[in-house]
Amino acid sequence: TMTIHNEEQIVDVHVRSGVYSSDTIFDYRHGYIATRLFSRNACFIMKIKKELIPKLQEIGHLAFETETMRDMYSPNNVWTQFQSGSSRLGRFKDWILYGKHIESLCTGLPLYE
């Protein structure tokens, strides 16, 4: 499921698929994406690259296309591969940088950037 909060410039994406379940937040105001993988009990954070990530106004349209067509073919598909590295727990200055929505998603989990 996807929830778009235009006034806060936030998109919440919830994937419920057993071992592959995850929550993702696109925080356009702070410029970061955070994904919490439940099977890994970890949080992955990356900077939004404007040339690769759809704009907030486009996300709803792309979601509607996907739901309607059930076969998403779009040049705006974004797949991300995370490579394990060193992790750390979030600090106060991290939450100022990433914002309160990502903080609530990732507090207490190892962070991978």
C-alpha atoms as one frame of an Amber mdcrd trajectory, in Angstrom:
protein
   0.000   0.000   0.000   1.079   3.567  -0.603   0.071   6.715   1.253   1.038
  10.148  -0.081   1.112  13.128   2.298   1.478  16.109  -0.051   1.531  18.726
   2.711   4.418  16.981   4.509   6.126  15.865   1.273   6.169  12.252   2.506
   5.326   8.978   0.776   4.830   5.814   2.885   5.082   2.477   1.093   4.156
  -0.700   2.958   4.951  -4.068   1.371   3.421  -7.091   3.086   4.952 -10.197
   1.579   6.008 -12.565   4.347   9.766 -12.671   4.708  10.108  -9.858   2.130
   7.946  -7.360   4.061   9.225  -3.808   4.343   8.268  -0.212   5.029   9.757
   2.626   3.001   9.533   6.370   3.503  10.332   8.867   0.762  10.954  12.152
   2.590  11.151  14.770  -0.158  11.473  17.655   2.298  14.686  16.258   3.809
  15.816  14.522   0.609  16.156  10.945   1.906  14.616   7.521   1.428  14.612
   4.987   4.252  13.669   1.323   3.960  13.115  -0.929   6.931  13.508  -4.592
   6.015  11.734  -6.674   8.608  13.632  -9.877   7.774  16.955  -8.120   8.361
  15.839  -5.966  11.295  17.772  -3.087   9.734  17.181   0.309   8.155  18.760
   1.411   4.867  18.969   5.131   4.090  19.926   6.820   0.847  19.914  10.341
  -0.519  17.256  11.096  -3.106  18.903  11.613  -6.489  16.471  13.836  -8.354
  17.507  12.498 -11.748  16.652   8.905 -10.704  13.766   9.118  -8.228  10.290
  10.164  -9.428   9.023  13.508  -8.162   6.371  13.528  -5.449   3.757  14.637
  -7.984   4.622  11.669 -10.261   4.531   8.932  -7.622   0.748   8.842  -7.318
   0.380   8.710 -11.079   2.904   5.861 -11.363   1.129   3.937  -8.593  -2.208
   4.388 -10.349  -0.691   3.174 -13.639   0.710   0.124 -11.889  -2.581  -0.727
 -10.237  -4.519  -0.186 -13.442  -2.200  -1.974 -15.827  -0.862  -4.633 -13.431
   2.210  -4.666 -15.636   4.461  -1.754 -14.917   6.635  -0.682 -17.768   8.077
   2.694 -17.090  11.461   4.331 -17.653  11.079   5.648 -14.104  11.416   2.241
 -12.417  14.044   2.456  -9.715  15.757  -0.624  -8.303  18.255  -0.212  -5.547
  20.871  -2.673  -4.429  22.308  -2.222  -0.974  25.697  -3.615  -0.138  26.308
  -4.499   3.461  28.868  -2.346   5.133  29.286  -0.998   8.582  26.199  -0.018
  10.487  25.549   2.228  13.434  22.658   3.302  15.589  21.136   6.687  14.834
  22.275   9.713  16.787  20.484  12.976  17.517  22.187  14.778  14.621  21.113
  11.978  12.241  17.458  12.487  13.091  17.734  16.228  12.471  19.195  15.454
   9.039  16.773  12.620   8.127  13.613  14.021   9.747  11.040  12.741  12.223
   9.350  10.287   9.847  12.558   8.391   9.148  13.444   8.609  12.828  10.191
   6.893  13.795  10.801   4.177  11.180  14.441   3.487  12.062  14.983   4.283
  15.753  16.726   1.438  17.540  17.756  -0.353  14.331  21.187  -0.545  12.714
  21.480   2.138  10.009  23.158   1.489   6.691  23.777   4.445   4.407
